[in-house]
């Protein structure tokens, strides 16, 4: 046979082989980005049938055959995967074996109390299972990833482990002679700092002020400690009443000396760090300055003058 005919014959055999391979192995038929979920304990065969039923491959039996002949021994994993039009059957199998699942995210802002963390997690429809409201102060505010079907309990445990780690790391870096003796007290004080200022550049100053009060046995008189036992950290939605200021309980620092009996929110890492390394200051008083920050004062006389300025601002705004 002439060389040209040999070449044509080989091309023909190759083409026939490709046709047979396509016929027996099938191919991916993904036309758009498509999420695909593999339940726990699923076999390659059941997954292949599901892929074919959802129109993502042309042949379940072909997918299984290709997996057996060309695939690795790595088992497929449960979860939700993103399949894209550029993927072939080998790519699909590799994704299932790698566990490259779709990750979703939930954000817990700094200062979000545990009751609101619980509400946020319960409202996330892609999470599963029930979970109790986490203990206050046990959640580290951050953005966390999760996958479809993950339990709320496991996500809370991840958030709590992050808080334990952050608290221990900051405690190890604490300045000598700080006002608190334990990590628990540092967490409690950080929760007060978190609720008292939303300005990052004030945190260490607020921490220094409250540290001074703790040292000399002066009442903290932090308004958020009045609100916490009333709402569990949710916004009060009105002005604090005189009867609430005078209430005696484990949190109200207008009627008790020292720290509240527990955290009043979930403080962020920056507030924890501020308590561990507070500003060196002699300030004992602060009042709002009308811009979201505070005026600080060392003496009651200075503080009274600052309060008068704040009242003037409120009168100009028509709030008094």
MIGUTOR-389439 format. One record per residue (C-alpha): residue number from 1; residue in one letter; x, y, z. Coordinates in steps of 0.2 Angstrom, whole numbers, plus 5000, padded with zeros to 4 digits. Each point is the difference from the previous one (the first is absolute). Layout:
     n   res     c1     c2     c3
   NUM     A      X      Y      Z
...
END
This chain:
     n   res     c1     c2     c3
     1     X   5000   5000   5000
     2     X   5007   5017   4995
     3     X   5005   5012   5015
     4     X   4986   5012   4996
     5     X   4987   4986   5001
     6     X   5008   4994   5017
     7     X   4998   5018   5006
     8     X   4982   5001   4995
     9     X   4997   4984   5008
    10     X   5007   5005   5016
    11     X   4990   5017   5000
    12     X   4985   4990   4997
    13     X   5003   4988   5014
    14     X   5004   5015   5011
    15     X   4984   5008   4995
    16     X   4990   4984   5003
    17     X   5008   4998   5017
    18     X   4995   5018   5005
    19     X   4982   4996   4994
    20     X   5000   4984   5010
    21     X   5007   5009   5015
    22     X   4987   5014   4999
    23     X   4987   4987   4998
    24     X   5005   4989   5015
    25     X   5007   5013   5011
    26     X   4989   5015   4996
    27     X   5004   5018   5003
    28     X   4996   5014   5011
    29     X   4985   5011   4994
    30     X   5001   5015   5012
    31     X   4993   5015   4991
    32     X   5001   5013   5015
    33     X   5007   5001   5017
    34     X   4990   4988   5011
    35     X   5001   4995   5018
    36     X   5000   4981   5003
    37     X   4998   4992   5017
    38     X   5006   4983   5005
    39     X   4992   4993   5016
    40     X   5010   4992   5013
    41     X   5004   4981   4996
    42     X   4996   5002   4982
    43     X   5009   4988   4988
    44     X   5008   5004   4983
    45     X   4985   4991   4991
    46     X   4987   5009   5010
    47     X   5009   5017   4996
    48     X   5001   4995   4982
    49     X   4982   4997   4999
    50     X   4996   5016   5008
    51     X   5011   5009   4988
    52     X   4992   4992   4985
    53     X   4982   5004   5007
    54     X   5005   5018   5002
    55     X   5006   5001   4982
    56     X   5018   5003   5005
    57     X   5008   4984   4992
    58     X   4994   4990   4985
    59     X   5002   4983   5008
    60     X   5001   4994   5018
    61     X   5007   4983   4995
    62     X   5013   5009   4990
    63     X   5005   5011   5014
    64     X   5002   4985   5012
    65     X   5010   4991   4987
    66     X   5012   5015   4998
    67     X   5001   5002   5018
    68     X   5006   4982   5002
    69     X   5012   5000   4985
    70     X   5007   5017   5001
    71     X   4996   5007   5018
    72     X   5010   4999   5016
    73     X   4996   4989   5015
    74     X   4995   5016   5010
    75     X   4982   4999   5006
    76     X   4988   5013   4995
    77     X   4994   5012   5014
    78     X   4984   5007   5005
    79     X   4995   5018   4998
    80     X   4995   5013   4987
    81     X   5011   5002   4985
    82     X   4999   5013   4986
    83     X   5001   4992   4983
    84     X   5004   5011   4985
    85     X   4999   4998   4981
    86     X   5018   4999   4998
    87     X   5001   4984   5010
    88     X   5002   4982   4993
    89     X   4995   4984   5009
    90     X   5018   4999   5006
    91     X   4999   5017   5008
    92     X   4983   4997   5008
    93     X   5007   4984   5008
    94     X   5016   5009   5006
    95     X   4989   5014   5008
    96     X   4990   4987   5009
    97     X   5015   4991   5006
    98     X   5009   5016   5005
    99     X   4986   5006   5011
   100     X   5000   5017   4992
   101     X   4983   5005   5006
   102     X   4991   5016   4998
   103     X   5003   5011   5015
   104     X   4988   5013   5007
   105     X   5003   5013   5013
   106     X   4992   5007   5015
   107     X   5006   5016   5009
   108     X   4999   5004   5018
   109     X   5004   5018   5003
   110     X   5010   5006   5015
   111     X   4988   5003   5015
   112     X   4986   4989   4994
   113     X   4992   4992   5015
   114     X   4997   4981   5000
   115     X   4982   5002   4999
   116     X   5002   5008   4983
   117     X   5014   4988   4995
   118     X   4987   4986   5003
   119     X   4986   5009   4990
   120     X   5012   5002   4985
   121     X   5005   4982   5001
   122     X   4982   4994   5001
   123     X   4995   5010   4985
   124     X   5014   4993   4989
   125     X   4990   4987   4991
   126     X   5015   4990   4993
   127     X   5005   4995   5018
   128     X   4992   4986   5009
   129     X   4995   4995   5018
   130     X   4995   5009   5015
   131     X   5012   5009   5012
   132     X   4999   5010   5016
   133     X   5004   5018   5002
   134     X   5019   5000   5003
   135     X   5007   5006   5016
   136     X   5003   5019   4999
   137     X   5017   5004   4996
   138     X   5005   4983   4993
   139     X   4999   5005   4981
   140     X   5014   5008   4991
   141     X   4993   5013   4988
   142     X   5006   4996   4983
   143     X   4995   4993   4983
   144     X   4998   4981   5000
   145     X   4998   4988   4985
   146     X   4988   4986   5000
   147     X   4993   4987   4987
   148     X   4982   4995   4997
   149     X   4994   4988   5012
   150     X   5012   5004   5014
   151     X   4993   5000   5017
   152     X   4998   5016   5010
   153     X   5008   4992   5015
   154     X   5016   4997   4991
   155     X   5001   5018   4994
   156     X   4997   5006   5017
   157     X   5014   4989   5006
   158     X   5011   5007   4987
   159     X   4996   5018   5006
   160     X   5003   4995   5018
   161     X   5017   4992   4996
   162     X   5005   5016   4991
   163     X   4996   5010   5015
   164     X   5009   4989   5012
   165     X   5015   5001   4989
   166     X   4999   5019   4998
   167     X   4998   5003   5018
   168     X   5015   4989   5005
   169     X   5011   5008   4987
   170     X   4996   5018   5006
   171     X   5002   4995   5018
   172     X   5017   4993   4996
   173     X   5005   5018   4994
   174     X   4992   5009   5014
   175     X   5009   5015   5007
   176     X   5006   4998   5018
   177     X   4989   5007   5014
   178     X   4984   5000   4991
   179     X   4984   5002   5010
   180     X   4993   4983   4998
   181     X   5007   4984   5007
   182     X   4992   4987   4989
   183     X   4996   4997   4981
   184     X   4981   4999   5006
   185     X   5001   5017   5007
   186     X   5010   5007   4985
   187     X   4986   4993   4989
   188     X   4986   5008   5011
   189     X   5009   5017   5000
   190     X   5003   4999   4981
   191     X   4981   4997   4997
   192     X   4997   5017   5010
   193     X   5013   5009   4989
   194     X   4993   4993   4984
   195     X   4982   5007   5005
   196     X   5007   5016   5006
   197     X   5009   5006   4984
   198     X   4998   4997   4981
   199     X   5016   5009   4996
   200     X   5015   4989   4998
   201     X   5012   5014   5005
   202     X   4991   5002   5017
   203     X   5000   4982   5006
   204     X   5017   5001   5009
   205     X   4995   5016   5008
   206     X   4983   4993   5006
   207     X   5009   4985   5006
   208     X   5012   5010   5010
   209     X   4986   5011   5008
   210     X   4990   4984   5006
   211     X   5016   4992   5005
   212     X   5003   5015   5011
   213     X   4983   4998   5008
   214     X   5002   4982   5003
   215     X   5017   5003   5009
   216     X   4993   5013   5012
   217     X   4983   4991   5003
   218     X   4990   5014   4991
   219     X   4984   4995   4992
   220     X   5001   4998   4981
   221     X   4983   5008   4997
   222     X   5000   4993   4982
   223     X   4982   5002   4993
   224     X   5001   4984   4990
   225     X   5001   4990   5016
   226     X   4983   5007   5005
   227     X   4992   4995   4983
   228     X   5007   4982   4999
   229     X   4989   4992   5013
   230     X   4985   5008   4993
   231     X   5003   4995   4981
   232     X   5014   4988   5001
   233     X   5010   5012   4989
   234     X   4987   5005   4987
   235     X   4997   5018   4998
   236     X   4989   5008   5013
   237     X   4991   5011   4988
   238     X   4997   5014   5013
   239     X   5009   5010   5013
   240     X   5005   4991   5016
   241     X   4988   5003   5014
   242     X   5005   5006   5018
   243     X   4993   4984   5007
   244     X   5011   4990   4988
   245     X   5016   5010   5005
   246     X   4996   4996   5019
   247     X   4996   4981   4996
   248     X   5011   4988   5011
   249     X   5006   4985   4990
   250     X   5015   4991   4994
   251     X   5004   5012   4986
   252     X   4995   5018   5004
   253     X   5016   5008   5003
   254     X   4991   5016   5007
   255     X   4995   4990   5015
   256     X   5014   4987   5002
   257     X   5019   5003   5002
   258     X   5011   4991   4988
   259     X   4997   4991   4984
   260     X   4983   4992   4995
   261     X   4998   4982   5005
   262     X   5002   4995   4981
   263     X   5004   5007   4983
   264     X   4986   5011   4993
   265     X   5004   4997   4981
   266     X   5013   4990   4989
   267     X   5015   5012   5000
   268     X   5011   5001   4984
   269     X   5018   4996   5001
   270     X   5005   5019   5000
   271     X   4990   5003   5016
   272     X   5008   4985   5008
   273     X   5017   5006   4995
   274     X   4996   5018   5007
   275     X   4996   4992   5017
   276     X   5016   4991   5000
   277     X   5010   5015   4995
   278     X   4990   5015   5006
   279     X   5005   5018   4997
   280     X   5010   5007   5015
   281     X   4989   5014   5005
   282     X   4993   5008   5016
   283     X   4983   5003   4993
   284     X   4985   4994   5010
   285     X   4985   5008   4991
   286     X   4994   5001   4982
   287     X   4985   5007   4991
   288     X   4994   5000   4982
   289     X   5007   5014   4989
   290     X   4986   5000   4987
   291     X   5011   4992   4986
   292     X   4999   4982   5006
   293     X   5015   5001   5011
   294     X   5003   5007   5018
   295     X   5008   5014   5010
   296     X   5010   4993   5014
   297     X   5004   5008   5017
   298     X   5011   4997   5015
   299     X   4989   5009   5013
   300     X   4982   5002   5003
   301     X   5001   5019   4997
   302     X   5007   4997   4983
   303     X   4987   4987   4997
   304     X   4986   5011   5005
   305     X   5006   5013   4987
   306     X   5000   4987   4986
   307     X   4982   4994   5005
   308     X   4995   5018   4998
   309     X   5007   5001   4983
   310     X   4991   4984   4995
   311     X   4984   5006   5007
   312     X   5002   5016   4989
   313     X   5003   4989   4985
   314     X   4984   4991   5004
   315     X   4990   5016   5002
   316     X   5006   5006   4983
   317     X   4994   4984   4993
   318     X   4983   5001   5008
   319     X   5003   4985   5011
   320     X   4997   5009   5016
END
